[in-house]
Amino acid sequence: MAAVLAFAASGVALALSNPSSEEFKSYAGAQLVSVISDELCGGALPMVLQLWVKDCPRLIRDQEPALAELAGQFSRRLNLGLASIYTTELGGQDLLPALRLPEYSVTTLAIAGQFVILQSSSDDGKIE
């Protein structure tokens, strides 16, 4: 009987701690800031843009709320009750003739108030 109660209590705890879509957007926004900063600010910007953008990491970091909303728009949630699976696919848009954003695809497990990336992939984009 105690094992059944413990199992039921664990299920209730997981269901109550299943992260919401808002929590996922906040997490995804922070992840996008990290990835975009690494990709663009690590020397991948064309020389003309490097001269114009003085503090690339801060510029990207300041966009975190917008990136979180973007991640929310391009994510699908499969709510399993005890956990959720989010699939996010974004990118691929041309910003300039010589600059195309990389495409990202990420599958994330949300469980017990935590996020675990199960699978991620990206192309290299296009910077000339």
DRENKE-658758 format. One record per atom (N, C-alpha, C): residue number from 1; residue in one letter; atom name; z, x, y. Coordinates in Angstrom, 2 decimals. Layout:
! residues N
SITE num residu atome       w       u       v
SITE NUM      a    CA       Z       X       Y
...
! end
This chain:
! residues 128
SITE num residu atome       w       u       v
SITE   1      m     N    0.00    0.82   -1.20
SITE   1      m    CA    0.00    0.00    0.00
SITE   1      m     C    0.00    0.86    1.26
SITE   2      a     N    0.79    1.95    1.23
SITE   2      a    CA    0.86    2.84    2.38
SITE   2      a     C   -0.49    3.50    2.66
SITE   3      a     N   -1.21    3.84    1.60
SITE   3      a    CA   -2.53    4.47    1.77
SITE   3      a     C   -3.51    3.50    2.43
SITE   4      v     N   -3.45    2.23    2.06
SITE   4      v    CA   -4.34    1.22    2.65
SITE   4      v     C   -4.02    1.04    4.13
SITE   5      l     N   -2.73    1.00    4.46
SITE   5      l    CA   -2.33    0.87    5.86
SITE   5      l     C   -2.75    2.09    6.68
SITE   6      a     N   -2.59    3.28    6.09
SITE   6      a    CA   -3.00    4.51    6.78
SITE   6      a     C   -4.51    4.53    7.00
SITE   7      f     N   -5.25    4.10    6.00
SITE   7      f    CA   -6.71    4.04    6.11
SITE   7      f     C   -7.13    3.04    7.20
SITE   8      a     N   -6.50    1.88    7.21
SITE   8      a    CA   -6.81    0.86    8.22
SITE   8      a     C   -6.44    1.35    9.62
SITE   9      a     N   -5.29    2.01    9.74
SITE   9      a    CA   -4.87    2.55   11.04
SITE   9      a     C   -5.85    3.62   11.53
SITE  10      s     N   -6.33    4.44   10.60
SITE  10      s    CA   -7.32    5.47   10.96
SITE  10      s     C   -8.61    4.84   11.46
SITE  11      g     N   -9.05    3.78   10.79
SITE  11      g    CA  -10.25    3.07   11.22
SITE  11      g     C  -10.10    2.46   12.60
SITE  12      v     N   -8.96    1.86   12.85
SITE  12      v    CA   -8.69    1.27   14.18
SITE  12      v     C   -8.66    2.37   15.24
SITE  13      a     N   -8.02    3.48   14.93
SITE  13      a    CA   -7.95    4.60   15.88
SITE  13      a     C   -9.35    5.13   16.20
SITE  14      l     N  -10.19    5.27   15.19
SITE  14      l    CA  -11.57    5.73   15.43
SITE  14      l     C  -12.35    4.72   16.26
SITE  15      a     N  -12.20    3.45   15.96
SITE  15      a    CA  -12.92    2.42   16.71
SITE  15      a     C  -12.48    2.42   18.18
SITE  16      l     N  -11.19    2.57   18.42
SITE  16      l    CA  -10.69    2.57   19.80
SITE  16      l     C  -11.07    3.84   20.56
SITE  17      s     N  -11.26    4.93   19.84
SITE  17      s    CA  -11.60    6.20   20.50
SITE  17      s     C  -13.11    6.49   20.48
SITE  18      n     N  -13.91    5.53   20.03
SITE  18      n    CA  -15.37    5.70   20.04
SITE  18      n     C  -15.81    5.81   21.50
SITE  19      p     N  -16.35    6.98   21.93
SITE  19      p    CA  -16.71    7.16   23.34
SITE  19      p     C  -17.71    6.12   23.83
SITE  20      s     N  -17.52    5.69   25.06
SITE  20      s    CA  -18.40    4.70   25.68
SITE  20      s     C  -19.69    5.34   26.17
SITE  21      s     N  -20.63    4.51   26.58
SITE  21      s    CA  -21.89    5.00   27.15
SITE  21      s     C  -21.63    5.78   28.43
SITE  22      e     N  -20.66    5.35   29.23
SITE  22      e    CA  -20.33    6.07   30.47
SITE  22      e     C  -19.79    7.46   30.17
SITE  23      e     N  -18.95    7.56   29.15
SITE  23      e    CA  -18.43    8.87   28.75
SITE  23      e     C  -19.56    9.76   28.24
SITE  24      f     N  -20.51    9.16   27.52
SITE  24      f    CA  -21.65    9.94   27.04
SITE  24      f     C  -22.49   10.44   28.22
SITE  25      k     N  -22.72    9.58   29.21
SITE  25      k    CA  -23.52   10.01   30.37
SITE  25      k     C  -22.86   11.19   31.07
SITE  26      s     N  -21.56   11.15   31.23
SITE  26      s    CA  -20.85   12.26   31.87
SITE  26      s     C  -21.01   13.54   31.05
SITE  27      y     N  -20.84   13.44   29.75
SITE  27      y    CA  -21.02   14.59   28.85
SITE  27      y     C  -22.46   15.12   28.93
SITE  28      a     N  -23.43   14.22   28.84
SITE  28      a    CA  -24.84   14.62   28.84
SITE  28      a     C  -25.22   15.26   30.17
SITE  29      g     N  -24.68   14.74   31.28
SITE  29      g    CA  -24.96   15.33   32.59
SITE  29      g     C  -24.50   16.77   32.66
SITE  30      a     N  -23.30   17.03   32.16
SITE  30      a    CA  -22.77   18.40   32.14
SITE  30      a     C  -23.62   19.30   31.24
SITE  31      q     N  -24.06   18.77   30.10
SITE  31      q    CA  -24.90   19.55   29.20
SITE  31      q     C  -26.25   19.88   29.85
SITE  32      l     N  -26.82   18.90   30.54
SITE  32      l    CA  -28.10   19.13   31.22
SITE  32      l     C  -27.98   20.17   32.32
SITE  33      v     N  -26.88   20.14   33.07
SITE  33      v    CA  -26.66   21.15   34.10
SITE  33      v     C  -26.67   22.54   33.46
SITE  34      s     N  -25.99   22.69   32.35
SITE  34      s    CA  -25.93   23.98   31.68
SITE  34      s     C  -27.31   24.43   31.19
SITE  35      v     N  -28.02   23.54   30.53
SITE  35      v    CA  -29.34   23.89   29.98
SITE  35      v     C  -30.34   24.19   31.09
SITE  36      i     N  -30.39   23.34   32.10
SITE  36      i    CA  -31.36   23.54   33.18
SITE  36      i     C  -31.04   24.80   33.97
SITE  37      s     N  -29.75   25.06   34.22
SITE  37      s    CA  -29.38   26.29   34.92
SITE  37      s     C  -29.84   27.51   34.13
SITE  38      d     N  -29.60   27.50   32.83
SITE  38      d    CA  -30.03   28.63   31.99
SITE  38      d     C  -31.54   28.79   32.02
SITE  39      e     N  -32.27   27.66   31.91
SITE  39      e    CA  -33.73   27.71   31.84
SITE  39      e     C  -34.36   28.13   33.18
SITE  40      l     N  -33.98   27.45   34.25
SITE  40      l    CA  -34.64   27.67   35.53
SITE  40      l     C  -34.06   28.82   36.33
SITE  41      c     N  -32.76   28.95   36.34
SITE  41      c    CA  -32.12   29.95   37.19
SITE  41      c     C  -32.11   31.33   36.57
SITE  42      g     N  -32.47   31.43   35.33
SITE  42      g    CA  -32.50   32.72   34.64
SITE  42      g     C  -33.78   33.50   34.88
SITE  43      g     N  -34.50   33.21   35.95
SITE  43      g    CA  -35.72   33.93   36.27
SITE  43      g     C  -36.99   33.20   35.92
SITE  44      a     N  -36.89   31.95   35.48
SITE  44      a    CA  -38.09   31.22   35.08
SITE  44      a     C  -38.77   30.54   36.26
SITE  45      l     N  -38.09   30.48   37.40
SITE  45      l    CA  -38.72   29.85   38.57
SITE  45      l     C  -39.86   30.72   39.08
SITE  46      p     N  -40.95   30.11   39.52
SITE  46      p    CA  -42.02   30.90   40.14
SITE  46      p     C  -41.48   31.64   41.36
SITE  47      m     N  -42.09   32.77   41.69
SITE  47      m    CA  -41.61   33.64   42.77
SITE  47      m     C  -41.47   32.89   44.09
SITE  48      v     N  -42.40   32.01   44.41
SITE  48      v    CA  -42.33   31.26   45.66
SITE  48      v     C  -41.06   30.41   45.71
SITE  49      l     N  -40.73   29.77   44.60
SITE  49      l    CA  -39.52   28.95   44.57
SITE  49      l     C  -38.25   29.81   44.58
SITE  50      q     N  -38.29   31.00   43.99
SITE  50      q    CA  -37.13   31.88   44.02
SITE  50      q     C  -36.80   32.29   45.45
SITE  51      l     N  -37.83   32.48   46.27
SITE  51      l    CA  -37.60   32.83   47.68
SITE  51      l     C  -37.00   31.67   48.45
SITE  52      w     N  -37.36   30.46   48.08
SITE  52      w    CA  -36.92   29.26   48.80
SITE  52      w     C  -35.53   28.82   48.34
SITE  53      v     N  -35.25   28.91   47.07
SITE  53      v    CA  -33.97   28.46   46.51
SITE  53      v     C  -33.01   29.65   46.47
SITE  54      k     N  -31.98   29.59   47.30
SITE  54      k    CA  -31.05   30.72   47.41
SITE  54      k     C  -29.96   30.70   46.34
SITE  55      d     N  -29.40   29.52   46.01
SITE  55      d    CA  -28.32   29.42   45.04
SITE  55      d     C  -28.72   28.40   43.97
SITE  56      c     N  -29.55   28.84   43.05
SITE  56      c    CA  -30.10   27.96   42.02
SITE  56      c     C  -29.01   27.28   41.19
SITE  57      p     N  -28.00   28.01   40.68
SITE  57      p    CA  -26.98   27.33   39.86
SITE  57      p     C  -26.24   26.22   40.62
SITE  58      r     N  -25.93   26.47   41.89
SITE  58      r    CA  -25.24   25.43   42.66
SITE  58      r     C  -26.15   24.24   42.92
SITE  59      l     N  -27.41   24.51   43.18
SITE  59      l    CA  -28.37   23.43   43.40
SITE  59      l     C  -28.45   22.53   42.17
SITE  60      i     N  -28.50   23.11   40.99
SITE  60      i    CA  -28.54   22.33   39.75
SITE  60      i     C  -27.22   21.60   39.53
SITE  61      r     N  -26.10   22.29   39.75
SITE  61      r    CA  -24.77   21.70   39.55
SITE  61      r     C  -24.57   20.48   40.46
SITE  62      d     N  -25.09   20.55   41.68
SITE  62      d    CA  -24.97   19.42   42.61
SITE  62      d     C  -25.75   18.19   42.15
SITE  63      q     N  -26.66   18.38   41.22
SITE  63      q    CA  -27.47   17.27   40.70
SITE  63      q     C  -26.85   16.62   39.46
SITE  64      e     N  -25.63   17.02   39.08
SITE  64      e    CA  -25.03   16.51   37.85
SITE  64      e     C  -24.94   14.99   37.79
SITE  65      p     N  -24.52   14.29   38.86
SITE  65      p    CA  -24.50   12.81   38.77
SITE  65      p     C  -25.89   12.22   38.51
SITE  66      a     N  -26.90   12.76   39.16
SITE  66      a    CA  -28.26   12.26   38.94
SITE  66      a     C  -28.74   12.58   37.53
SITE  67      l     N  -28.40   13.77   37.04
SITE  67      l    CA  -28.80   14.15   35.68
SITE  67      l     C  -28.08   13.28   34.65
SITE  68      a     N  -26.82   12.92   34.93
SITE  68      a    CA  -26.08   12.03   34.02
SITE  68      a     C  -26.76   10.67   33.94
SITE  69      e     N  -27.18   10.13   35.09
SITE  69      e    CA  -27.89    8.85   35.10
SITE  69      e     C  -29.22    8.95   34.36
SITE  70      l     N  -29.91   10.05   34.57
SITE  70      l    CA  -31.19   10.28   33.88
SITE  70      l     C  -30.98   10.31   32.37
SITE  71      a     N  -29.94   11.01   31.92
SITE  71      a    CA  -29.64   11.06   30.49
SITE  71      a     C  -29.33    9.66   29.96
SITE  72      g     N  -28.61    8.88   30.74
SITE  72      g    CA  -28.31    7.51   30.33
SITE  72      g     C  -29.55    6.66   30.18
SITE  73      q     N  -30.51    6.85   31.07
SITE  73      q    CA  -31.75    6.07   31.02
SITE  73      q     C  -32.62    6.43   29.82
SITE  74      f     N  -32.56    7.68   29.39
SITE  74      f    CA  -33.44    8.15   28.32
SITE  74      f     C  -32.71    8.32   26.99
SITE  75      s     N  -31.55    7.67   26.86
SITE  75      s    CA  -30.78    7.74   25.63
SITE  75      s     C  -30.68    6.37   24.98
SITE  76      r     N  -30.69    6.38   23.66
SITE  76      r    CA  -30.45    5.16   22.88
SITE  76      r     C  -29.16    5.35   22.11
SITE  77      r     N  -28.35    4.29   22.07
SITE  77      r    CA  -27.08    4.36   21.36
SITE  77      r     C  -27.13    3.48   20.12
SITE  78      l     N  -26.73    4.05   19.00
SITE  78      l    CA  -26.54    3.30   17.78
SITE  78      l     C  -25.03    3.24   17.57
SITE  79      n     N  -24.42    2.08   17.88
SITE  79      n    CA  -22.98    1.92   17.79
SITE  79      n     C  -22.62    1.52   16.36
SITE  80      l     N  -21.92    2.40   15.67
SITE  80      l    CA  -21.52    2.16   14.29
SITE  80      l     C  -20.09    1.63   14.20
SITE  81      g     N  -19.49    1.33   15.34
SITE  81      g    CA  -18.12    0.83   15.37
SITE  81      g     C  -17.11    1.96   15.40
SITE  82      l     N  -17.05    2.76   14.35
SITE  82      l    CA  -16.12    3.88   14.29
SITE  82      l     C  -16.65    5.10   15.03
SITE  83      a     N  -17.95    5.16   15.21
SITE  83      a    CA  -18.63    6.28   15.87
SITE  83      a     C  -19.95    5.74   16.44
SITE  84      s     N  -20.58    6.56   17.26
SITE  84      s    CA  -21.90    6.21   17.80
SITE  84      s     C  -22.82    7.41   17.65
SITE  85      i     N  -24.10    7.12   17.54
SITE  85      i    CA  -25.11    8.17   17.52
SITE  85      i     C  -26.02    7.93   18.71
SITE  86      y     N  -26.13    8.95   19.56
SITE  86      y    CA  -26.99    8.88   20.75
SITE  86      y     C  -28.22    9.75   20.51
SITE  87      t     N  -29.38    9.21   20.82
SITE  87      t    CA  -30.62    9.96   20.75
SITE  87      t     C  -31.20   10.02   22.16
SITE  88      t     N  -31.38   11.22   22.66
SITE  88      t    CA  -31.87   11.43   24.03
SITE  88      t     C  -33.18   12.19   23.96
SITE  89      e     N  -34.19   11.67   24.65
SITE  89      e    CA  -35.49   12.35   24.75
SITE  89      e     C  -35.93   12.29   26.19
SITE  90      l     N  -36.09   13.46   26.81
SITE  90      l    CA  -36.52   13.48   28.21
SITE  90      l     C  -37.28   14.76   28.49
SITE  91      g     N  -37.94   14.77   29.65
SITE  91      g    CA  -38.71   15.94   30.09
SITE  91      g     C  -40.19   15.74   29.86
SITE  92      g     N  -40.91   16.82   30.09
SITE  92      g    CA  -42.35   16.81   29.92
SITE  92      g     C  -43.13   16.44   31.16
SITE  93      q     N  -42.42   16.08   32.25
SITE  93      q    CA  -43.13   15.70   33.47
SITE  93      q     C  -43.60   16.94   34.24
SITE  94      d     N  -44.74   16.81   34.89
SITE  94      d    CA  -45.24   17.87   35.75
SITE  94      d     C  -44.57   17.76   37.10
SITE  95      l     N  -43.89   18.84   37.52
SITE  95      l    CA  -43.29   18.87   38.86
SITE  95      l     C  -44.29   19.38   39.89
SITE  96      l     N  -44.99   20.42   39.52
SITE  96      l    CA  -46.03   21.05   40.34
SITE  96      l     C  -47.17   21.37   39.40
SITE  97      p     N  -48.35   21.71   39.94
SITE  97      p    CA  -49.45   22.06   39.03
SITE  97      p     C  -49.10   23.18   38.06
SITE  98      a     N  -48.24   24.11   38.46
SITE  98      a    CA  -47.92   25.24   37.60
SITE  98      a     C  -46.54   25.12   36.96
SITE  99      l     N  -45.86   23.95   37.10
SITE  99      l    CA  -44.51   23.82   36.58
SITE  99      l     C  -44.32   22.46   35.91
SITE 100      r     N  -44.16   22.50   34.57
SITE 100      r    CA  -43.88   21.29   33.80
SITE 100      r     C  -42.50   21.43   33.18
SITE 101      l     N  -41.69   20.39   33.31
SITE 101      l    CA  -40.36   20.42   32.71
SITE 101      l     C  -40.47   20.50   31.19
SITE 102      p     N  -39.59   21.28   30.57
SITE 102      p    CA  -39.57   21.30   29.12
SITE 102      p     C  -39.16   19.92   28.57
SITE 103      e     N  -39.62   19.60   27.38
SITE 103      e    CA  -39.20   18.36   26.72
SITE 103      e     C  -37.99   18.67   25.87
SITE 104      y     N  -36.99   17.79   25.97
SITE 104      y    CA  -35.77   17.94   25.19
SITE 104      y     C  -35.57   16.72   24.32
SITE 105      s     N  -35.12   16.95   23.10
SITE 105      s    CA  -34.74   15.88   22.19
SITE 105      s     C  -33.40   16.28   21.58
SITE 106      v     N  -32.40   15.42   21.75
SITE 106      v    CA  -31.06   15.73   21.26
SITE 106      v     C  -30.48   14.52   20.56
SITE 107      t     N  -29.90   14.74   19.39
SITE 107      t    CA  -29.15   13.71   18.67
SITE 107      t     C  -27.69   14.12   18.67
SITE 108      t     N  -26.83   13.21   19.18
SITE 108      t    CA  -25.42   13.52   19.37
SITE 108      t     C  -24.56   12.49   18.66
SITE 109      l     N  -23.55   12.96   17.94
SITE 109      l    CA  -22.57   12.10   17.31
SITE 109      l     C  -21.37   11.99   18.24
SITE 110      a     N  -20.96   10.76   18.53
SITE 110      a    CA  -19.76   10.51   19.33
SITE 110      a     C  -18.71    9.90   18.41
SITE 111      i     N  -17.60   10.61   18.25
SITE 111      i    CA  -16.55   10.13   17.34
SITE 111      i     C  -15.21   10.69   17.82
SITE 112      a     N  -14.18    9.85   17.74
SITE 112      a    CA  -12.81   10.25   18.07
SITE 112      a     C  -12.71   10.89   19.46
SITE 113      g     N  -13.44   10.36   20.42
SITE 113      g    CA  -13.39   10.87   21.78
SITE 113      g     C  -14.12   12.18   21.99
SITE 114      q     N  -14.88   12.62   21.01
SITE 114      q    CA  -15.59   13.90   21.08
SITE 114      q     C  -17.09   13.68   20.90
SITE 115      f     N  -17.86   14.69   21.31
SITE 115      f    CA  -19.31   14.66   21.15
SITE 115      f     C  -19.72   15.91   20.36
SITE 116      v     N  -20.55   15.69   19.35
SITE 116      v    CA  -21.03   16.79   18.51
SITE 116      v     C  -22.54   16.69   18.45
SITE 117      i     N  -23.22   17.75   18.87
SITE 117      i    CA  -24.68   17.77   18.81
SITE 117      i     C  -25.09   18.02   17.37
SITE 118      l     N  -25.83   17.06   16.81
SITE 118      l    CA  -26.28   17.16   15.43
SITE 118      l     C  -27.61   17.89   15.32
SITE 119      q     N  -28.50   17.65   16.30
SITE 119      q    CA  -29.84   18.23   16.27
SITE 119      q     C  -30.35   18.30   17.69
SITE 120      s     N  -31.01   19.40   18.04
SITE 120      s    CA  -31.64   19.50   19.35
SITE 120      s     C  -32.91   20.32   19.22
SITE 121      s     N  -33.87   19.98   20.05
SITE 121      s    CA  -35.12   20.74   20.09
SITE 121      s     C  -35.71   20.64   21.48
SITE 122      s     N  -36.52   21.63   21.82
SITE 122      s    CA  -37.20   21.62   23.11
SITE 122      s     C  -38.47   22.45   22.99
SITE 123      d     N  -39.41   22.12   23.88
SITE 123      d    CA  -40.58   22.99   23.99
SITE 123      d     C  -40.30   23.95   25.15
SITE 124      d     N  -41.23   24.81   25.45
SITE 124      d    CA  -41.01   25.82   26.48
SITE 124      d     C  -41.39   25.36   27.88
SITE 125      g     N  -41.96   24.17   28.01
SITE 125      g    CA  -42.43   23.76   29.32
SITE 125      g     C  -43.63   24.59   29.70
SITE 126      k     N  -43.95   24.60   31.00
SITE 126      k    CA  -45.11   25.36   31.44
SITE 126      k     C  -44.78   25.93   32.81
SITE 127      i     N  -44.65   27.24   32.88
SITE 127      i    CA  -44.44   27.92   34.14
SITE 127      i     C  -45.46   29.01   34.24
SITE 128      e     N  -46.29   28.95   35.28
SITE 128      e    CA  -47.33   29.97   35.45
SITE 128      e     C  -47.08   30.76   36.71
! end
